Amino acid sequence: MTLADKLKEARKNAGLTQNELAEKLCVSRQAITKWESGKGIPDVENLKTIAKVLNVSIDFLLDDEGVADKTVIKEQINLSDYVKEGKLRSKKDAVVFSKYPNAVISPLIAKKKSTKGQKIFGNLLGILTDAPFGTDEVYNQIADAHNAYYLVEQEGKHIMVTVTEDFIESKVMAKELTGNKFEIGEYVYRKASYKVEK
């Protein structure tokens, strides 16, 4: 799907006409027509505004492979309002379950990919200390331990969900995430051995 196609689809999903979008962006309707027909592309500032107005990410608009998210919804939460009950293993499980009670929810184990420098240093430190693994692996898991990640499957959509102490963020993915392990951006995700359910 091209940038032109994605722009047109996102505009229609937002329920806007070309004229309405043009007004919100402070550009002419002809500019929108040009972008949607592939005869021109918006500049960086217009791309930022388009992403905000149409509630899509810039990555989605520019991603040719179609893996990036389509829609991102971020909502404020108060974690202390949620109760760990039944089979729910944490308050963060309770948050995602309350948002998606009828979906299949797989908790994810997330690990940030190591940079070359971290790998070299971690392997060297592992050799010097006889550690059975590189320290970069441990650092990358600890550094992100305050977030909980989930893959939600609902009505044919795959939704990546992040729950922190303060918010829940849901990203509708452009295509299905299959298998027990997959990569998105700088993270590798692996499905946990249980589902979130009461």
C-alpha positions as CSV (number, residue, x, y, z in Angstrom):
1,M,0.0,0.0,0.0
2,T,1.4,3.4,-1.0
3,L,1.5,6.6,1.0
4,A,-1.2,7.9,-1.3
5,D,-3.5,4.9,-0.6
6,K,-2.8,5.0,3.2
7,L,-3.6,8.7,3.3
8,K,-6.9,8.3,1.5
9,E,-7.9,5.3,3.6
10,A,-7.0,7.1,6.9
11,R,-8.9,10.2,5.8
12,K,-12.0,8.1,5.0
13,N,-11.7,6.1,8.3
14,A,-11.6,9.5,10.1
15,G,-14.8,10.5,8.3
16,L,-13.3,13.5,6.6
17,T,-13.8,14.8,3.1
18,Q,-10.8,16.2,1.2
19,N,-12.1,19.7,1.9
20,E,-12.4,19.1,5.7
21,L,-8.9,17.6,5.9
22,A,-7.5,20.5,3.9
23,E,-9.1,23.0,6.3
24,K,-7.6,21.2,9.3
25,L,-4.1,21.1,7.7
26,C,-4.4,24.7,6.4
27,V,-3.7,23.6,2.8
28,S,-5.7,23.6,-0.4
29,R,-8.0,20.8,-1.4
30,Q,-5.9,20.4,-4.5
31,A,-2.9,19.6,-2.3
32,I,-4.9,16.7,-0.7
33,T,-6.0,15.5,-4.1
34,K,-2.3,15.6,-5.3
35,W,-1.1,13.6,-2.3
36,E,-3.9,11.0,-2.5
37,S,-3.3,10.5,-6.2
38,G,0.5,10.0,-5.7
39,K,1.4,13.1,-7.7
40,G,3.1,14.7,-4.7
41,I,4.0,14.0,-1.1
42,P,3.4,16.1,2.0
43,D,6.4,17.7,3.7
44,V,7.6,16.5,7.2
45,E,5.5,19.1,9.1
46,N,2.3,18.2,7.1
47,L,3.0,14.5,7.7
48,K,3.2,15.2,11.5
49,T,-0.1,17.1,11.4
50,I,-1.8,14.5,9.1
51,A,-0.8,11.7,11.6
52,K,-2.2,13.6,14.5
53,V,-5.5,14.7,12.7
54,L,-6.1,11.2,11.3
55,N,-5.0,9.3,14.5
56,V,-2.4,7.2,12.7
57,S,1.3,7.0,13.2
58,I,3.9,8.5,10.8
59,D,5.4,5.0,10.7
60,F,2.2,3.6,9.4
61,L,2.0,6.3,6.6
62,L,5.7,5.7,5.5
63,D,6.0,1.9,6.2
64,D,6.1,0.1,2.8
65,E,6.1,-3.4,4.4
66,G,2.8,-2.8,6.2
67,V,3.9,-4.0,9.6
68,A,3.6,-0.7,11.5
69,D,0.5,0.2,13.5
70,K,-2.5,1.8,11.9
71,T,-4.2,3.4,14.9
72,V,-2.9,4.3,18.3
73,I,-5.1,5.0,21.3
74,K,-3.5,6.1,24.6
75,E,-5.7,6.4,27.7
76,Q,-4.8,7.6,31.2
77,I,-5.4,5.1,34.0
78,N,-5.1,4.9,37.8
79,L,-3.5,1.5,38.4
80,S,-4.7,1.4,42.0
81,D,-8.3,1.4,40.7
82,Y,-7.8,-2.2,39.4
83,V,-8.0,-5.4,41.4
84,K,-6.0,-8.6,40.8
85,E,-8.7,-11.3,41.0
86,G,-9.6,-14.7,39.8
87,K,-6.9,-16.0,37.3
88,L,-5.6,-12.5,36.7
89,R,-1.9,-12.4,37.7
90,S,-1.4,-8.7,38.2
91,K,-3.2,-5.3,38.2
92,K,-1.9,-4.7,34.7
93,D,-3.6,-7.9,33.6
94,A,-6.8,-6.5,35.2
95,V,-6.4,-3.3,33.2
96,V,-6.1,-5.0,29.8
97,F,-8.9,-7.5,30.7
98,S,-11.3,-4.7,31.6
99,K,-10.5,-2.9,28.3
100,Y,-10.8,-6.1,26.2
101,P,-13.1,-8.6,28.2
102,N,-14.1,-10.7,25.1
103,A,-10.8,-10.9,23.4
104,V,-8.0,-13.5,23.4
105,I,-5.2,-11.8,25.4
106,S,-1.7,-13.1,25.3
107,P,0.9,-11.6,27.7
108,L,4.2,-10.9,26.0
109,I,7.7,-11.0,27.3
110,A,9.5,-8.1,25.7
111,K,13.2,-7.7,25.2
112,K,14.9,-4.7,23.7
113,K,17.4,-5.7,21.0
114,S,21.0,-5.1,22.1
115,T,23.2,-2.6,20.3
116,K,26.5,-3.9,18.9
117,G,28.3,-2.1,21.7
118,Q,26.1,-3.7,24.4
119,K,26.7,-7.1,22.9
120,I,30.4,-6.7,22.7
121,F,30.6,-5.3,26.3
122,G,28.2,-7.9,27.6
123,N,30.0,-10.9,26.0
124,L,33.4,-9.6,27.3
125,L,32.0,-9.1,30.8
126,G,30.5,-12.6,30.6
127,I,33.9,-14.1,29.7
128,L,35.6,-12.2,32.5
129,T,33.1,-13.2,35.2
130,D,32.2,-16.7,33.9
131,A,28.6,-15.7,33.5
132,P,26.6,-18.1,31.4
133,F,25.0,-15.3,29.4
134,G,25.8,-11.7,28.3
135,T,25.0,-8.9,30.8
136,D,23.4,-6.9,28.0
137,E,20.5,-9.5,27.9
138,V,19.8,-8.9,31.7
139,Y,20.1,-5.1,31.3
140,N,17.6,-4.9,28.4
141,Q,15.1,-6.9,30.3
142,I,15.4,-5.0,33.6
143,A,15.4,-1.6,31.9
144,D,11.9,-2.2,30.6
145,A,10.5,-4.2,33.6
146,H,7.9,-1.5,34.6
147,N,5.8,-2.0,31.4
148,A,3.5,-4.9,30.6
149,Y,2.9,-5.9,27.0
150,Y,0.0,-7.9,25.5
151,L,-1.2,-9.1,22.1
152,V,-4.9,-8.8,21.9
153,E,-6.8,-10.7,19.2
154,Q,-10.3,-9.3,18.7
155,E,-12.7,-9.3,15.8
156,G,-10.0,-10.3,13.3
157,K,-7.6,-7.5,14.5
158,H,-4.3,-7.8,16.3
159,I,-3.7,-5.1,18.8
160,M,-0.4,-4.5,20.6
161,V,-1.2,-3.2,24.1
162,T,1.3,-1.6,26.6
163,V,0.2,-1.0,30.2
164,T,2.3,1.3,32.4
165,E,1.7,2.7,35.9
166,D,-0.1,5.7,34.2
167,F,-1.7,4.7,30.9
168,I,-2.8,1.9,28.5
169,E,-1.8,2.3,24.9
170,S,-3.4,0.2,22.2
171,K,-2.0,-0.1,18.6
172,V,-4.1,-1.7,15.9
173,M,-1.6,-3.5,13.8
174,A,-1.6,-3.3,10.0
175,K,-1.3,-7.1,9.7
176,E,-1.6,-10.2,11.9
177,L,1.3,-11.1,14.2
178,T,1.7,-14.8,13.9
179,G,3.8,-17.3,15.8
180,N,5.0,-17.2,19.4
181,K,7.9,-14.8,18.7
182,F,8.0,-11.6,16.6
183,E,9.9,-8.4,16.2
184,I,8.5,-4.8,16.1
185,G,10.9,-1.9,15.9
186,E,13.7,-2.3,18.5
187,Y,11.9,-5.0,20.5
188,V,11.6,-8.8,20.3
189,Y,8.3,-10.2,21.8
190,R,7.6,-13.7,22.9
191,K,4.2,-15.0,24.0
192,A,3.9,-16.1,27.6
193,S,2.6,-19.6,28.4
194,Y,-0.7,-18.4,29.7
195,K,-3.7,-16.3,28.6
196,V,-5.2,-13.4,30.5
197,E,-8.6,-14.5,31.8
198,K,-10.7,-14.4,34.9
